[in-house]
Protein backbone atom coordinates (compact mmCIF):
# COMPACT_ATOMS: atom_id res chain seq x y z
CA UNK A 1 0.00 0.00 0.00
CA UNK A 2 1.52 3.36 -1.00
CA UNK A 3 1.99 6.35 1.24
CA UNK A 4 0.24 9.61 0.43
CA UNK A 5 3.60 11.11 -0.58
CA UNK A 6 4.06 8.32 -3.16
CA UNK A 7 0.64 8.97 -4.70
CA UNK A 8 1.22 12.72 -4.78
CA UNK A 9 4.56 12.17 -6.53
CA UNK A 10 2.79 10.23 -9.28
CA UNK A 11 0.05 12.84 -9.65
CA UNK A 12 2.58 15.66 -9.85
CA UNK A 13 4.63 13.78 -12.44
CA UNK A 14 1.54 13.63 -14.65
CA UNK A 15 0.29 17.11 -13.72
CA UNK A 16 3.32 19.14 -12.58
CA UNK A 17 2.38 22.13 -10.41
CA UNK A 18 4.74 24.25 -12.53
CA UNK A 19 2.24 23.98 -15.40
CA UNK A 20 -0.44 25.78 -13.37
CA UNK A 21 -1.27 29.43 -13.92
CA UNK A 22 0.37 31.85 -11.50
CA UNK A 23 -2.98 32.72 -9.90
CA UNK A 24 -3.95 29.09 -9.31
CA UNK A 25 -3.86 27.05 -6.08
CA UNK A 26 -2.88 23.45 -6.82
CA UNK A 27 -1.27 20.64 -4.88
CA UNK A 28 -1.85 19.09 -1.48
CA UNK A 29 -4.41 21.00 0.60
CA UNK A 30 -4.48 18.75 3.65
CA UNK A 31 -3.18 15.33 4.60
CA UNK A 32 -0.26 13.52 6.22
CA UNK A 33 2.36 12.61 3.59
CA UNK A 34 3.35 9.57 5.68
CA UNK A 35 -0.16 8.12 5.86
CA UNK A 36 -1.00 5.02 3.82
CA UNK A 37 -3.55 5.37 1.03
CA UNK A 38 -5.70 2.50 -0.20
CA UNK A 39 -8.55 4.32 -1.97
CA UNK A 40 -8.58 7.53 -4.04
CA UNK A 41 -11.76 9.37 -5.01
CA UNK A 42 -11.70 11.73 -8.01
CA UNK A 43 -14.23 14.59 -8.30
CA UNK A 44 -14.58 18.00 -9.91
CA UNK A 45 -15.56 20.00 -6.82
CA UNK A 46 -14.31 19.80 -3.21
CA UNK A 47 -17.79 20.21 -1.75
CA UNK A 48 -19.32 18.59 1.32
CA UNK A 49 -21.30 15.97 -0.63
CA UNK A 50 -18.11 14.74 -2.28
CA UNK A 51 -16.26 14.62 1.04
CA UNK A 52 -19.15 12.72 2.60
CA UNK A 53 -18.94 10.22 -0.27
CA UNK A 54 -15.21 9.85 0.39
CA UNK A 55 -15.84 9.19 4.08
CA UNK A 56 -18.52 6.59 3.33
CA UNK A 57 -16.33 4.81 0.76
CA UNK A 58 -13.29 4.83 3.04
CA UNK A 59 -11.07 6.91 0.78
CA UNK A 60 -7.68 8.05 2.00
CA UNK A 61 -7.35 10.76 -0.65
CA UNK A 62 -9.70 12.97 -2.64
CA UNK A 63 -8.37 14.46 -5.87
CA UNK A 64 -10.40 17.37 -7.22
CA UNK A 65 -10.06 19.59 -10.25
CA UNK A 66 -11.28 22.75 -8.57
CA UNK A 67 -9.34 24.26 -5.66
CA UNK A 68 -10.92 24.54 -2.24
CA UNK A 69 -9.15 27.81 -1.39
CA UNK A 70 -8.36 29.52 -4.68
CA UNK A 71 -7.88 32.94 -3.07
CA UNK A 72 -6.40 31.76 0.21
CA UNK A 73 -7.85 32.07 3.69
CA UNK A 74 -6.94 33.08 7.22
CA UNK A 75 -9.18 30.48 8.89
CA UNK A 76 -10.40 26.92 8.42
CA UNK A 77 -12.98 27.17 11.19
CA UNK A 78 -16.00 24.95 10.71
CA UNK A 79 -18.24 28.04 10.76
CA UNK A 80 -17.98 28.14 6.94
CA UNK A 81 -18.75 25.39 4.43
CA UNK A 82 -15.10 25.26 3.34
CA UNK A 83 -13.97 25.00 6.93
CA UNK A 84 -16.44 22.15 7.48
CA UNK A 85 -14.94 20.37 4.47
CA UNK A 86 -11.47 20.65 5.99
CA UNK A 87 -12.67 19.46 9.40
CA UNK A 88 -14.50 16.49 7.88
CA UNK A 89 -11.42 15.48 5.89
CA UNK A 90 -9.03 15.73 8.84
CA UNK A 91 -11.35 13.90 11.25
CA UNK A 92 -11.64 11.04 8.75
CA UNK A 93 -7.93 11.00 7.95
CA UNK A 94 -8.57 11.91 4.29
CA UNK A 95 -6.17 14.03 2.25
CA UNK A 96 -7.19 16.52 -0.45
CA UNK A 97 -5.11 17.21 -3.56
CA UNK A 98 -5.93 19.64 -6.39
CA UNK A 99 -4.94 19.46 -10.06
CA UNK A 100 -6.50 22.47 -11.80
CA UNK A 101 -4.88 24.50 -14.59
CA UNK A 102 -1.89 22.15 -14.54
CA UNK A 103 -4.36 19.42 -15.59
CA UNK A 104 -5.88 21.81 -18.15
CA UNK A 105 -2.48 22.30 -19.80
CA UNK A 106 -1.35 18.66 -19.64
CA UNK A 107 -1.09 16.27 -22.58
CA UNK A 108 -3.45 14.54 -22.26
CA UNK A 109 -5.47 16.83 -20.04
CA UNK A 110 -8.95 18.16 -19.35
CA UNK A 111 -9.68 19.30 -22.90
CA UNK A 112 -8.40 16.03 -24.41
CA UNK A 113 -10.90 14.16 -22.26
CA UNK A 114 -13.65 16.58 -23.34
CA UNK A 115 -12.74 16.14 -27.01
CA UNK A 116 -12.87 12.38 -26.67
CA UNK A 117 -16.23 12.52 -24.87
CA UNK A 118 -17.85 14.50 -27.70
CA UNK A 119 -16.38 12.38 -30.50
CA UNK A 120 -13.37 14.35 -31.75
CA UNK A 121 -9.91 13.26 -32.85
CA UNK A 122 -7.47 15.74 -31.31
CA UNK A 123 -4.92 17.32 -33.66
CA UNK A 124 -3.28 19.78 -31.27
CA UNK A 125 -3.75 22.52 -28.66
CA UNK A 126 -5.90 25.57 -29.27
CA UNK A 127 -3.40 27.82 -27.47
CA UNK A 128 0.00 26.06 -27.45
CA UNK A 129 2.27 26.28 -24.42
CA UNK A 130 5.44 28.02 -25.68
CA UNK A 131 7.54 26.07 -23.16
CA UNK A 132 6.55 22.70 -24.67
CA UNK A 133 9.05 21.66 -27.35
CA UNK A 134 6.65 19.02 -28.68
CA UNK A 135 3.83 21.53 -29.14
CA UNK A 136 1.26 19.25 -27.54
CA UNK A 137 0.53 21.01 -24.26
CA UNK A 138 -1.55 24.13 -23.86
CA UNK A 139 -5.04 25.49 -23.33
CA UNK A 140 -7.95 23.92 -25.17
CA UNK A 141 -7.72 21.51 -28.07
CA UNK A 142 -8.50 21.44 -31.78
CA UNK A 143 -10.10 18.28 -33.11
CA UNK A 144 -11.70 16.74 -36.17
CA UNK A 145 -15.23 15.33 -36.28
CA UNK A 146 -15.29 12.20 -38.40
CA UNK A 147 -17.62 12.05 -40.25
CA UNK A 148 -18.75 15.69 -40.30
CA UNK A 149 -22.22 16.36 -38.93
CA UNK A 150 -24.78 19.18 -39.12
CA UNK A 151 -24.55 21.47 -36.10
CA UNK A 152 -27.86 20.18 -34.70
CA UNK A 153 -26.63 16.58 -34.81
CA UNK A 154 -23.24 17.50 -33.38
CA UNK A 155 -24.86 19.40 -30.51
CA UNK A 156 -26.96 16.33 -29.75
CA UNK A 157 -23.77 14.24 -29.78
CA UNK A 158 -22.15 16.65 -27.31
CA UNK A 159 -25.19 16.43 -25.03
CA UNK A 160 -25.14 12.63 -25.18
CA UNK A 161 -21.39 12.42 -24.55
CA UNK A 162 -21.38 14.55 -21.39
CA UNK A 163 -23.02 13.85 -18.02
CA UNK A 164 -26.53 15.23 -17.84
CA UNK A 165 -27.14 18.58 -16.15
CA UNK A 166 -30.24 20.69 -15.61
CA UNK A 167 -29.12 23.38 -18.04
CA UNK A 168 -28.29 20.98 -20.87
CA UNK A 169 -26.45 22.36 -23.91
CA UNK A 170 -26.97 25.75 -25.58
CA UNK A 171 -26.19 26.27 -29.27
CA UNK A 172 -25.52 29.34 -31.40
CA UNK A 173 -25.40 29.01 -35.17
CA UNK A 174 -27.13 27.59 -38.23
CA UNK A 175 -28.42 24.13 -37.22
CA UNK A 176 -27.81 22.83 -40.74
CA UNK A 177 -24.21 24.02 -40.97
CA UNK A 178 -21.77 21.14 -41.50
CA UNK A 179 -19.30 20.79 -38.62
CA UNK A 180 -15.93 19.14 -39.20
CA UNK A 181 -13.17 21.07 -37.41
CA UNK A 182 -13.89 21.86 -33.75
CA UNK A 183 -12.14 23.64 -30.89
CA UNK A 184 -12.89 22.63 -27.30
CA UNK A 185 -12.00 23.99 -23.89
CA UNK A 186 -13.06 22.35 -20.66
CA UNK A 187 -14.48 24.85 -18.18
CA UNK A 188 -14.91 28.58 -18.78
CA UNK A 189 -13.68 29.25 -22.29
CA UNK A 190 -14.89 32.58 -23.60
CA UNK A 191 -11.41 34.05 -23.09
CA UNK A 192 -10.32 31.86 -26.02
CA UNK A 193 -13.06 32.87 -28.44
CA UNK A 194 -10.64 35.00 -30.45
CA UNK A 195 -8.23 32.07 -30.79
CA UNK A 196 -11.07 29.78 -31.88
CA UNK A 197 -12.02 32.27 -34.58
CA UNK A 198 -8.40 32.73 -35.61
CA UNK A 199 -7.77 29.02 -36.25
CA UNK A 200 -10.87 28.82 -38.43
CA UNK A 201 -12.83 26.05 -36.72
CA UNK A 202 -16.44 25.37 -37.58
CA UNK A 203 -17.54 25.15 -33.94
CA UNK A 204 -16.29 25.80 -30.43
CA UNK A 205 -17.37 23.65 -27.47
CA UNK A 206 -16.85 25.08 -23.99
CA UNK A 207 -18.75 26.36 -20.94
CA UNK A 208 -19.87 29.57 -19.24
CA UNK A 209 -20.15 31.63 -22.43
CA UNK A 210 -21.37 35.15 -21.63
CA UNK A 211 -23.79 37.13 -23.79
CA UNK A 212 -21.52 39.84 -25.16
CA UNK A 213 -18.47 37.70 -25.99
CA UNK A 214 -20.72 35.08 -27.60
CA UNK A 215 -22.64 37.67 -29.58
CA UNK A 216 -19.47 39.35 -30.79
CA UNK A 217 -17.89 36.00 -31.70
CA UNK A 218 -20.79 34.92 -33.86
CA UNK A 219 -20.93 38.34 -35.55
CA UNK A 220 -17.18 38.45 -36.20
CA UNK A 221 -16.91 35.03 -37.84
CA UNK A 222 -19.24 32.14 -38.74
CA UNK A 223 -18.20 29.96 -35.83
CA UNK A 224 -20.92 27.92 -34.15
CA UNK A 225 -20.93 27.84 -30.35
CA UNK A 226 -21.86 24.86 -28.18
CA UNK A 227 -22.10 25.85 -24.52
CA UNK A 228 -22.39 23.10 -21.90
CA UNK A 229 -22.29 23.18 -18.10
CA UNK A 230 -18.87 23.97 -16.61
CA UNK A 231 -18.95 20.87 -14.40
CA UNK A 232 -19.98 18.61 -17.30
CA UNK A 233 -17.12 19.72 -19.57
CA UNK A 234 -14.53 18.93 -16.89
CA UNK A 235 -16.00 15.71 -15.50
CA UNK A 236 -14.62 13.44 -18.32
CA UNK A 237 -11.09 14.24 -17.15
CA UNK A 238 -11.69 12.39 -13.90
CA UNK A 239 -11.62 9.01 -15.65
CA UNK A 240 -8.45 10.01 -17.47
CA UNK A 241 -6.73 11.05 -14.24
CA UNK A 242 -7.89 7.94 -12.38
CA UNK A 243 -6.56 5.81 -15.21
CA UNK A 244 -3.16 7.53 -15.05
CA UNK A 245 -2.92 6.81 -11.32
CA UNK A 246 -3.98 3.17 -11.66
CA UNK A 247 -1.45 2.64 -14.45
CA UNK A 248 1.27 3.87 -12.10
CA UNK A 249 -0.11 1.73 -9.27
CA UNK A 250 0.15 -1.38 -11.44
CA UNK A 251 3.70 -0.42 -12.41
CA UNK A 252 4.75 -0.09 -8.77
CA UNK A 253 2.72 -3.04 -7.52
CA UNK A 254 0.58 -0.90 -5.22
CA UNK A 255 -2.68 -2.14 -3.73
CA UNK A 256 -4.68 0.95 -4.71
CA UNK A 257 -8.28 1.54 -5.74
CA UNK A 258 -9.57 4.59 -7.62
CA UNK A 259 -13.14 5.72 -8.07
CA UNK A 260 -14.71 8.58 -10.02
CA UNK A 261 -17.52 10.34 -8.19
CA UNK A 262 -20.79 10.29 -10.09
CA UNK A 263 -22.30 13.03 -7.92
CA UNK A 264 -23.59 15.93 -10.01
CA UNK A 265 -22.09 18.98 -8.32
CA UNK A 266 -23.15 21.43 -11.00
CA UNK A 267 -24.76 24.30 -9.03
CA UNK A 268 -27.76 24.59 -11.38
CA UNK A 269 -30.42 22.11 -10.28
CA UNK A 270 -33.42 22.79 -12.50
CA UNK A 271 -34.38 24.18 -15.91
CA UNK A 272 -37.70 25.87 -16.68
CA UNK A 273 -38.23 26.16 -20.45
CA UNK A 274 -40.05 29.20 -21.78
CA UNK A 275 -43.63 28.43 -22.90
CA UNK A 276 -42.80 29.68 -26.40
CA UNK A 277 -39.93 31.27 -28.28
CA UNK A 278 -40.03 35.09 -28.52
Helices and strands as residue ranges (DSSP letters): H 4-14, G 17-19, E 27-30, E 39-43, H 48-57, E 61-64, H 81-92, E 95-98, H 101-104, H 110-117, E 120-128, E 138-150, H 151-161, E 170-172, E 178-188, G 190-192, H 193-198, E 203-207, H 211-220, E 224-228, H 230-252, E 257-260
